[in-house]
């Protein structure tokens, strides 16, 4: 096919000089470029058809389809789990609301207000007394159900909990850790030869400087136990007895 070219036609004036020139371009080259593009398209289409024929005849086709299906199912499953984990939030917590459902327990079977106050020394590592802690037995109660470390506990048949509520005041300028059960023993049925230590407690109780803390200790006892009394004092010190008349 001929190469592109330009033909110039000139007209001469009376003086013999060219006065105008008209340029004409051969557009056959455009036809050549279009033919080249069509040829390239036909070549690519031929390769794609060959690939299709090969893929259809390939023994790996079923395996590839299975792998693809498994991947799709896995992606959907993982997306669902992530979405559930990010949206499964209690509305009150998500909104910053403190209206969290509280554990409800049965009312005490019997109660007694005591308000008995005791003073116990605070000693340093050398045994020197540096201050005193105020140890108040506010009340006592008999319960079938109590809360222990945030969990509900129910007494077994034939048993009840004797709970003693305490108020601790630290007037020292340093924090104090106190083992509250060391200061109380329970006497049942007037049997002073068997003094019971509390089995339920939050010890050691940390009382910050110049502050008051509230806590409780508990004794599992027989539901038919009578003549209950608390013996109060330091382990190696003098003791005082507080009689209980729970009603």
Secondary structure, DSSP 8 states (H G I E B T S, - for coil): -----EEEEEEE-TTS-EEEEEEEE-THHHHHHHHHHHHHHHHHHHHHHHHHHHHHH-TTHHHHHHHHHHHHHHHHHHHHHHHHHHH---HHHHTT------------SEEEEEEEEEEEEEE-TTS-EEEEEEEEEEEEEEESEEEETTEEEE--TTEEEEEEEEEEEE-SSS-EEE-GGGGEEEE-TT-TT-EE--SB---SEEE-TTEEEEEEEEEEEETT--S-EEEES-TTS--EEEE----
